[in-house]
């Protein structure tokens, strides 16, 4: 099976500029391609992980990825998918974030012997002369055409700043620069980047006369079209200090039945034939598929040891009276108690199971909280130091989220 067939069967490809030519290129040549990553945070998240998976598929087929860290474009901010202008970051913050990205990417892609390149677009974008940019690059862009792009149309009513309007030009210049200096023939990205990719293709053709290509892949969404990778506590990060390996495992273990096979196809490297057989799975078989999904992704992101720990911890929750040392744990001290008690709503905040005390009360009122399998009936209910006779209590949110609380 060719890499193009693999990407197609997994449902990864969304759009292509030249389908037949791209298929021919990927199946018969060694292509240099790139994906850009704006350094807007100090960790990659699961949306980025899908991009890394695509890059790894292509690299395994012999193609050369360029991971382009947006140390220049992050200074401006991509308006795509945003209702308001992105927060402005300092050069120091952006460079720190880019270094964090680099450390994480090196776990997934092989950068040895030129098999992949890690570049920063700040190395050329921050040196551009504004008048030269306008004369040499800006002249190739039609404002009327740019305004028809979805990334700009959705912002016009709320207000689009001039700095954001330059983002497409900067990203397009990246493609031109990478094509001229590194022979890059294709830009790949999420389907929300289609307009920006087309801008780079058109600019490269106008300046060099060369034909280059673009391909977008499916965004990570549920069957209902909702973006995945978000919890009520925020994004699901690849950094273990921001999302623990156990919480990462639990996120995937708890995906909806309708989404598990789709996620296995998009995000894992399990044989596609094996995954396609799961399309007819039901009931307990789907729980087995979810466990497989969670284990495979946790192993890829955090290593086999952490994946084994998370799997053992998750399985222990279904054994009567059992708990695991690998379960997420919060340790309390005497200062956390008032007259020997702590409200469950406060405990939910301390453990991170609720972002605020008000949200904790709402969860309790909805009947979604239990302590040691005893349902919490009222938001005035509390846990006392006497409840820690066995050394811990187990908080449960909903049916599947558990947290151990210990007392010093």
C-alpha positions in Angstrom: 0.0 0.0 0.0 1.4 3.4 -1.0 1.5 6.3 1.5 -1.2 8.1 -0.5 -3.5 5.2 -0.1 -2.7 4.9 3.6 -3.5 8.6 4.2 -6.7 8.2 2.1 -7.9 5.1 3.9 -7.3 6.6 7.3 -9.5 9.6 6.3 -6.6 12.1 6.9 -6.8 14.0 3.6 -9.3 16.8 3.4 -8.3 18.9 0.3 -5.6 19.0 -2.4 -4.7 21.5 -5.0 -3.6 18.9 -7.6 -4.9 15.5 -6.5 -3.4 13.4 -9.3 -0.1 15.2 -9.3 0.2 15.0 -5.5 -0.5 11.3 -5.6 2.1 10.8 -8.3 4.7 12.8 -6.3 4.1 11.1 -3.0 4.3 7.6 -4.6 7.2 8.1 -6.9 9.5 10.9 -5.6 11.1 12.0 -2.4 9.3 15.3 -1.6 10.3 18.0 0.8 7.2 19.4 2.5 6.5 21.7 5.4 4.1 22.4 8.2 4.2 25.6 10.2 3.6 25.7 14.0 3.0 29.1 15.6 4.6 29.3 19.0 1.6 30.6 20.9 2.0 28.4 24.0 4.8 26.5 25.8 3.5 23.1 24.7 2.0 21.3 21.7 -1.5 20.1 22.1 -3.4 17.2 20.6 -4.4 19.3 17.6 -0.7 19.6 16.8 -0.3 15.9 17.4 -2.4 15.1 14.4 0.0 17.2 12.3 2.9 15.3 13.7 1.2 12.0 12.8 0.8 13.1 9.2 4.5 14.2 9.1 5.6 10.8 10.4 3.5 8.9 7.9 5.2 10.9 5.1 8.7 10.6 6.6 8.3 6.9 6.9 7.6 6.8 3.2 10.9 8.5 2.5 9.8 12.2 2.3 11.5 15.0 4.1 9.5 17.1 6.6 10.3 20.7 7.5 8.9 21.6 10.9 8.7 25.4 10.6 8.5 27.1 14.0 6.7 30.4 13.7 9.0 32.7 15.6 8.1 35.4 13.1 4.5 34.7 12.2 3.6 34.4 16.0 4.6 38.1 16.3 1.6 38.9 14.1 -0.9 36.1 14.9 -3.1 34.0 12.6 -6.7 35.3 12.6 -8.0 31.9 11.4 -10.7 30.6 13.6 -10.4 33.4 16.1 -13.2 35.9 17.0 -10.7 38.4 18.5 -7.1 39.3 17.9 -4.5 36.9 19.5 -2.6 38.0 22.5 0.7 39.7 21.6 3.7 37.8 22.9 7.2 39.1 23.5 10.2 37.8 21.4 11.5 36.1 24.6 8.1 34.3 25.2 7.9 33.2 21.5 11.5 31.8 21.5 10.9 30.0 24.7 7.7 28.4 23.3 9.5 27.5 20.1 12.2 25.7 22.1 9.5 23.7 24.0 8.0 22.7 20.6 11.3 21.6 19.3 12.0 19.4 22.3 8.6 17.7 21.9 8.9 17.3 18.1 12.2 15.6 18.4 10.4 12.7 20.1 8.3 12.0 17.0 10.3 12.8 14.0 13.8 11.7 12.9 16.0 14.8 12.5 19.2 12.9 12.0 21.3 13.1 8.8 19.0 15.7 7.3 15.9 13.3 7.3 13.9 16.3 8.6 14.6 19.9 9.2 13.7 22.2 12.1 13.6 25.9 11.0 12.4 29.2 12.4 10.7 31.7 10.1 11.8 34.5 12.4 15.3 34.0 10.9 14.0 35.7 7.7 10.8 37.4 8.5 12.2 39.6 11.2 14.9 40.8 8.8 12.6 41.9 6.0 12.6 45.5 4.8 9.0 46.8 4.8 9.2 48.7 1.6 11.0 45.9 -0.2 8.3 43.5 1.1 5.6 45.7 -0.3 7.2 46.1 -3.7 8.5 42.5 -4.1 5.8 40.5 -2.4 2.8 42.7 -1.6 2.3 43.5 -5.3 1.3 39.9 -6.0 -1.7 39.9 -3.6 -5.2 41.1 -4.4 -7.0 42.7 -1.4 -10.3 41.8 -2.9 -9.3 38.2 -3.2 -7.9 38.1 0.3 -11.1 39.4 1.7 -13.0 36.4 0.3 -10.9 34.0 2.4 -12.8 32.5 5.3 -10.2 33.5 7.8 -10.8 37.1 7.1 -14.6 37.0 6.3 -15.4 35.7 9.8 -13.5 38.6 11.3 -14.7 41.6 9.3 -17.9 42.2 11.3 -16.0 42.2 14.7 -13.0 44.0 13.3 -9.8 42.9 11.6 -6.6 44.7 12.5 -4.1 45.6 9.9 -1.4 43.6 11.6 -3.5 40.4 11.2 -4.2 41.2 7.6 -0.5 40.8 6.9 -0.5 37.2 8.3 -1.4 35.5 5.0 1.4 37.4 3.2 4.0 36.3 5.8 2.9 32.7 5.6 2.9 32.8 1.8 6.4 34.2 1.9 7.5 31.3 4.0 6.5 28.8 1.3 8.4 30.9 -1.3 11.5 31.1 0.9 11.4 27.3 1.7 11.0 26.5 -2.0 13.9 28.7 -3.1 16.3 27.6 -0.3 15.3 24.0 0.4 13.4 22.8 -2.7 10.2 22.5 -0.7 7.4 21.5 -3.1 4.4 21.1 -0.8 2.8 22.8 2.2 0.6 20.6 4.4 -1.7 21.8 7.2 -5.0 21.6 8.9 -8.1 22.2 6.7 -8.5 25.6 8.3 -5.2 26.7 6.7 -6.5 26.2 3.1 -6.6 29.9 2.2 -3.1 30.6 3.6 -1.7 27.6 1.7 -3.3 28.8 -1.6 -1.7 32.2 -1.0 1.8 30.6 -0.7 1.2 28.4 -3.8 0.1 31.4 -5.9 3.0 33.6 -4.7 5.6 31.0 -5.4 4.2 30.5 -8.9 4.2 34.2 -9.6 7.7 34.8 -8.4 9.5 31.7 -9.6 7.2 30.2 -12.3 7.4 26.9 -10.5 4.4 24.7 -9.7 4.1 23.8 -6.0 1.3 22.0 -4.1 -0.9 22.1 -1.1 -2.7 19.4 0.9 -4.8 19.8 4.0 -5.8 17.1 6.4 -8.9 16.5 8.5 -9.3 18.5 11.7 -9.7 16.4 14.8 -13.4 16.6 15.5 -16.2 14.5 16.8 -18.9 12.9 14.6 -21.0 16.0 15.5 -18.2 18.3 14.2 -17.1 19.6 17.6 -13.3 20.1 17.9 -11.6 17.5 20.1 -8.8 18.0 22.5 -10.6 20.3 25.0 -11.7 19.6 28.5 -13.4 21.9 31.0 -9.9 22.6 32.4 -8.5 23.6 29.0 -6.6 22.0 26.2 -5.2 18.5 26.3 -1.4 19.2 26.2 1.5 16.9 25.3 3.6 18.3 28.2 3.2 16.0 31.2 3.4 18.9 33.6 0.3 20.5 31.9 -1.7 17.3 31.2 -0.5 14.3 33.2 0.0 11.0 31.4 -2.9 9.5 33.4 -5.2 12.4 32.5 -4.0 12.2 28.9 -4.8 8.4 28.9 -8.2 9.0 30.5 -9.2 11.7 27.9 -8.8 9.1 25.1 -10.3 6.3 27.2 -13.5 8.3 27.6 -14.1 9.4 23.9 -17.6 8.7 22.6 -18.4 5.3 21.1 -19.0 7.0 17.7 -15.5 8.6 17.7 -13.1 5.8 18.8 -12.5 4.1 15.5 -12.2 7.4 13.7 -9.5 8.5 16.3 -7.7 5.2 15.9 -7.5 5.8 12.1 -6.4 9.4 12.4 -4.0 9.2 15.3 -2.4 5.8 15.6 -0.1 3.7 13.5 -1.9 0.5 14.1 -2.5 -1.4 10.8 -5.4 0.2 9.0 -6.8 -3.3 8.2 -6.9 -4.0 11.9 -8.8 -0.8 12.6 -11.2 -1.2 9.7 -12.3 -4.5 11.3 -13.4 -2.5 14.3 -16.1 -0.6 12.4 -18.6 -3.3 13.3 -17.6 -3.5 17.0 -20.2 -2.8 19.6 -20.6 -2.7 23.4 -17.7 -4.1 25.4 -15.6 -4.4 22.2 -15.7 -0.6 21.9 -14.4 -0.3 25.4 -11.5 -2.5 24.3 -11.0 -0.2 21.3 -11.0 2.9 23.6 -8.4 1.3 25.9 -6.3 0.5 22.8 -6.6 4.1 21.6 -5.6 5.5 25.0 -2.7 3.2 25.4 -1.2 3.7 21.9 -1.4 7.5 22.1 -0.1 7.7 25.7 2.8 5.4 24.6 3.6 7.6 21.7 3.5 10.9 23.7 4.8 9.8 27.1 6.6 6.5 26.5 5.7 2.9 27.3 6.4 3.1 31.0 3.9 5.9 31.5 1.4 4.2 29.3 1.7 1.0 31.3 1.2 2.9 34.5 -1.9 4.8 33.2 -3.4 1.5 31.9 -2.9 -0.2 35.3 -4.4 2.8 37.1 -7.4 2.9 34.8 -8.0 -0.9 35.2 -7.7 -0.8 39.0 -10.7 1.6 39.2 -12.9 -1.2 38.0 -11.7 -3.6 40.7 -13.8 -3.4 43.9 -12.1 -1.6 46.7 -9.0 -1.1 44.7 -6.9 2.0 44.1 -3.7 2.7 42.2 -0.6 4.5 43.2 -0.5 5.8 39.6 -3.9 7.5 39.9 -3.7 11.4 39.9 -3.3 12.4 43.6 -3.6 15.5 45.6 -2.1 15.6 49.1 -3.8 17.7 51.7 -2.4 19.0 55.0 -4.1 20.1 58.2 -4.2 23.7 57.0 -6.6 22.7 54.3 -9.2 21.8 56.9 -11.4 24.0 59.0 -12.5 22.4 62.3 -11.4 19.1 60.8 -13.5 19.4 57.6 -13.2 20.5 54.0 -16.2 21.2 51.7 -16.4 18.8 48.8 -16.8 21.8 46.5 -13.4 23.2 47.8 -11.9 19.7 47.3 -13.0 19.7 43.7 -11.1 22.9 43.1 -8.0 21.8 44.9 -7.9 18.6 42.8 -8.6 20.4 39.6 -11.8 18.4 39.0 -13.6 21.8 38.9 -12.2 25.1 37.7 -14.1 27.1 40.4 -16.1 26.5 43.6 -19.3 27.6 41.7 -18.7 24.9 39.1 -18.1 22.4 41.9 -21.4 23.2 43.4 -23.1 22.8 40.1 -21.6 19.4 39.6 -22.8 18.3 43.1 -26.3 19.6 42.5 -26.4 17.6 39.2 -25.5 14.4 41.1 -22.2 14.0 39.3 -19.8 13.8 42.3 -19.1 10.9 44.7 -16.6 10.3 47.5 -15.6 6.7 48.0 -18.5 5.6 45.9 -21.0 7.6 48.1 -22.9 10.1 46.1 -22.5 13.7 47.3 -26.1 15.0 47.8 -25.6 18.6 48.9 -23.0 21.3 48.2 -22.7 21.8 51.9 -21.4 18.3 52.3 -17.8 18.0 53.6 -15.0 15.4 54.0 -13.6 15.2 57.5 -10.1 14.0 58.6 -11.8 10.9 60.0 -12.7 9.9 56.4 -8.9 9.4 55.8 -8.6 6.4 58.1 -7.3 4.3 55.3 -5.0 7.0 54.2 -7.0 8.4 51.3 -10.4 9.1 49.8 -11.3 8.6 46.1 -13.2 11.5 44.4 -15.2 10.5 41.3 -16.6 13.0 38.8 -19.2 11.5 36.5 -18.7 7.8 35.7 -15.1 7.8 34.6 -13.0 10.5 36.2 -11.3 9.5 39.4 -8.8 11.4 41.7 -7.1 10.2 44.9 -6.9 12.6 47.8 -4.3 11.8 50.6 -3.7 13.4 53.9 -0.3 14.2 55.4 
